């Protein structure tokens, strides 16, 4: 006689990966191309999770890069790379890192490729983003949420 399982089998799958939004701006062209190229890169990263239905979740990763040369904005790139993932049978303790670290880690190479393509098509030297340790970022985020709030009222 087979034993009945009390917890559902864990299921993870990628349903769809897509670019939700992308933007490329070059506010100081064409003059920026005639000046000395000394780029300073500002990189920002964010993610958002939207529960859908029946174990489906949309995870969206936003990558924003501003590159300046001599205090002038050369270009601004923003990519919102998203995916729909199936996650069934995971506890809350397991689900949170899956959505906060594992899924963004899957999406990042797609966002990195989109950034590189847009920058090159914009006429600028290729920009290849370094890999991101989403596990470390997730851990920092959880630690920041658990840190005691300092008292501001006395």
C-alpha positions in Angstrom: 0.0 0.0 0.0 1.5 3.4 -1.0 1.8 6.1 1.6 0.0 9.3 1.0 2.2 12.4 0.7 1.2 15.2 3.1 3.2 17.9 1.2 2.9 18.5 -2.5 5.9 17.8 -4.7 8.0 20.9 -5.4 7.7 22.2 -8.9 9.7 24.9 -10.5 9.6 25.9 -14.1 10.1 28.9 -16.4 6.9 29.7 -18.3 8.1 32.8 -20.2 11.0 35.3 -20.2 10.4 38.6 -21.8 11.5 42.3 -22.0 8.8 44.3 -20.3 10.2 47.7 -20.9 13.4 49.2 -22.3 14.7 52.7 -22.7 17.9 54.2 -24.1 18.6 58.0 -24.0 21.5 60.0 -25.3 20.8 63.6 -24.2 24.2 65.0 -25.2 24.7 63.6 -28.7 26.3 64.3 -31.1 28.6 66.5 -29.0 29.5 63.7 -26.6 31.1 61.8 -29.4 33.6 64.5 -30.1 34.8 64.8 -26.5 37.4 62.8 -24.5 35.8 59.6 -23.3 36.2 59.1 -19.6 33.1 57.2 -18.5 31.8 57.1 -15.0 29.1 54.4 -14.6 26.3 54.4 -12.1 24.5 51.0 -11.8 21.2 50.4 -10.0 19.3 47.2 -9.7 15.9 46.4 -8.4 13.3 43.6 -8.5 9.6 43.2 -8.1 7.5 40.1 -7.5 3.8 39.9 -8.6 1.9 36.8 -7.6 -0.4 35.7 -10.5 -2.5 32.6 -10.1 -2.1 28.9 -9.3 1.5 29.1 -8.3 2.5 31.5 -11.0 4.7 34.5 -10.3 6.0 37.4 -12.4 9.4 38.4 -11.3 10.7 41.7 -12.9 14.3 42.8 -12.7 15.0 46.5 -13.4 18.6 47.5 -14.4 19.3 51.2 -14.7 22.7 52.5 -15.9 23.7 56.1 -16.2 27.0 56.8 -17.9 28.6 60.2 -17.6 31.7 61.6 -19.2 33.1 64.9 -17.8 29.9 65.4 -15.8 27.7 65.2 -18.9 25.3 62.3 -19.3 26.5 60.2 -22.2 23.6 57.8 -22.0 20.9 56.3 -19.8 19.8 52.7 -20.2 16.9 51.1 -18.3 15.8 47.5 -18.9 12.9 45.8 -17.2 13.5 42.1 -17.8 10.7 39.9 -16.6 9.7 36.3 -16.3 6.8 34.2 -15.4 7.7 31.3 -13.1 5.8 28.3 -11.7 6.6 27.6 -8.0 4.4 25.0 -6.4 4.9 23.1 -3.2 7.5 25.5 -1.6 7.1 26.7 2.0 7.2 30.4 2.6 10.8 30.1 3.9 11.7 28.5 0.6 9.6 30.6 -1.7 11.1 33.9 -0.6 14.7 33.2 -1.7 13.4 31.5 -4.9 11.6 34.7 -5.9 14.2 37.1 -4.4 17.4 35.5 -5.6 17.0 32.4 -7.8 14.6 33.9 -10.4 16.4 37.3 -10.7 19.6 35.3 -11.2 17.9 33.6 -14.2 16.8 37.0 -15.6 20.0 38.9 -15.3 21.9 37.5 -18.3 19.0 38.5 -20.5 19.0 42.1 -19.1 22.8 42.2 -19.4 22.6 41.2 -23.1 19.9 43.9 -23.8 22.1 46.6 -22.1 25.1 45.6 -24.1 23.1 45.6 -27.4 21.5 49.0 -26.8 24.8 50.6 -25.8 26.5 49.3 -28.9 23.6 50.4 -31.2 23.8 53.8 -29.6 27.4 54.2 -30.9 29.2 53.8 -27.6 31.9 51.4 -26.5 30.5 48.1 -25.5 29.3 47.8 -21.9 29.4 44.4 -20.3 27.9 44.3 -16.8 29.7 42.1 -14.3 27.8 39.2 -12.8 25.7 39.9 -9.7 25.6 37.8 -6.6 21.8 37.8 -6.0 22.2 35.4 -3.0 24.3 38.1 -1.2 21.9 40.9 -2.2 19.0 38.9 -0.9 20.7 38.1 2.4 21.5 41.8 2.8 17.9 42.7 2.1 16.6 40.2 4.7 19.2 41.4 7.3 18.2 45.0 6.7 14.5 44.1 7.2 15.3 42.3 10.5 17.5 45.0 11.9 16.0 46.8 14.9 14.5 50.2 14.0 16.4 52.9 15.9 14.2 55.0 18.2 13.7 58.5 16.8 11.3 59.7 19.4 12.6 60.7 22.9 
